[in-house]
Amino acid sequence: MARVERRIALMTDGNSDKEQSFVTAEGILRDLYTSSQARERALNAAIVQANISGSFEEHLAIFEAFYADDIEVSSETQEEVIRGKPRVRTLLYNFLVPLHVMAEIGGLQVSIRQTSIPGDVADHEYSEWTLESVGVSGRACTLTWRALRKWNGSRVVYEHHYDLQQSGEPLTMADLSFDVTKPARGEKQ
């Protein structure tokens, strides 16, 4: 866990919400725009570099480091806005743990990619995400979506997911290798 915390401190330049400085109004707008872009790049890099087959805890540490206590998360597929870090953490945990188990034990190969989308609002950042899952059977399921994040200082205070697309059928137990007598894809017998 200390390795994850050091990595996050490096990505965020050790900055916290409590740091203060004096700048002009023009400087504030410019700094707000470049600061949110830099934080967005650091957050996205941390997500992409984290290895779900090795651990789900690294993803939770990233969430703790970058998201505000009063975070609000929404999606065009959900009617309810999820409010507060505890509720979002539970949602994230319930997604990450099964994914981790399927990757570590079931042989699922998981990759995630991110592309920035240009925007023109100082504290809003847009990105496109692709999550590809490939089972031991060779079948793949790819999810793509777009995300809008609103930043307040060094923390994400709002995230909205939209334009969800799925390519390929959902993977089933037949696409995983939970048989202990057979090695998972890529393992030697």
N, C-alpha and C positions, 0 to 999 in steps of 0.2 A: 504494500500500500504506500510506503514511503517513496518508492520509485515513481508511482503514479502522481503523488503530490508534488514531487520535485519537477516532473515533466510538465504538470499544469502550471506550476509557478514560473517555469521558463517560458511557457506559451503566453502567459498573461503578464510577463515582465514583473511579476511579483506585486502588481498594482492591486489595490483594494478600493472599495467604495468610499473609504474614509479619507483618501488623499485629497488635498485641496491645492489650488493654484489660482493666480490672478491673471486674466487675459482680457483682451478687448472683445466686444460683442461679435465682431467679424471673426476673430480668432476662435471664439466659442463655437460658432457655426461650422467653421472649417474643421476644428478639432473634433467636434461631435461626429461629423461625417467620417473623417479618417479614423477616429477611434472606434466607431462601431464597425467599420470595415475591417480594421485590424483584429478586433475581438472576434468577429464573424469568421475570419480566415483561421484564427487560432482554434476556435471551437470546431469548425468543420474539419480541420486537419486532425484534431484529436479524435474525432468520431471515426474518420476514415482509417486512421492508423491503429485504432484499438482492435484487438483480435478477439472476436467473440468465441472462437473455439478454445482459446486459452483461459478466458475468464469473462464473466459478466460484470464483476466488481469494477473493472476499469471504466466501463460505460457509466456506472452509477457515480463514480468519483468525478467524471467529467460533468455530469448533471449537477452535482453538488457545487462544483467550482464555478460554473457559468450561469446558473439559473437563479433568479430571485426567489425569495421566500413566498412572495405573492404572485408567482407566475400564473398566467392564464393560458390554457392550450385549447384550441378549437380545430375543427375539421369540417369540411363540407359534407362529410358522411355522418357526422354526429350532430344531434340537435343541441346537446348540452355542452356548455363551456366548462372545462375542468379547471378548478381554481385551487391554488395552494400547492406548495411543494410536496407535502405528504401525499396528496391524492395523485399528483403526476408521478411521483416516485413509485407508488404502488402500481400504476398503469405500466410504467417503464419496466419495473421488476417482473411483472406478469408476462411481458413480451420477451424480455431478455433471457430469463432462466430457461424456458423451453427451447429457445433458439440455441443457447449455449449447450444444453444437453444433446440436442440433435446434432450439433456440430462436433462436439468433443467425443461423444459416445456413438452416435448413429452414423458418422461419416459424412454428414452434410457439409458441402463446401459453400461458404457464404462470402460474398464480396459486396462491398458498398462503394459507390462512387458519387461524387458531388461536383456540380458545376455551378458557379456563381451566375446570377442573372442581374444585369445592370438595373439600378434603381436611381431615383432622384430625390428621395426623402432622407434627410440626414440620419435619423436613428432607425430606419427600416432597412433590412437586408433580405434579399430574395435569393433562393437557390433551388436547384433541381437535383433530385436524389434518385439513385438507382440501386436497388437491393436485388442481387441475384443469388438464388439458392439452387444448387445442383446436387441431386441425390446420387447415391452409389449406383443407381440404375442408369445414370446419365441423363435422366429427365431434368428439365430446368423450369423454374418459375421465376419470373422477373417482375418486380414491382417498381414503378416509377411514380414520383409525386413531386410537387413543388411545395416549398415552405417559405413563409414570411415570418421573419423574427423582428420584434421591436426591442430595442436596447434602451436601458436607462443606466448610464455609466458603464460599469463593467459587467452588468447582469442582463440576461434576457428576461423581459417582463411579460412578453406575449409571443406565442408561436401559433401559427395557423397553417394547417396542411390542406392542400387542394390539388385538383387535377390528378387524382389517383388512377393509375392504369395498371392492368395486369396482363402479362404475356405468358402464355403457357398455363396449363392446369395446375391446381394446387397439388403439392407433393403428398404422397400417402405413406403409410408404414412400409409399403413394398419398395419405396425409394430410399429407405434407410437401412442400416445394418446393425440391428441390435442383437443379432445371433452371435453369442460369444464363441462359437466354434469356427466362425469365419472371420477373417480379418477385415477391417474396414478398408475402403478404397485407399490405395497408397501405402498400406502397411504390409510388412513382410510376414510371411507365415513362419 
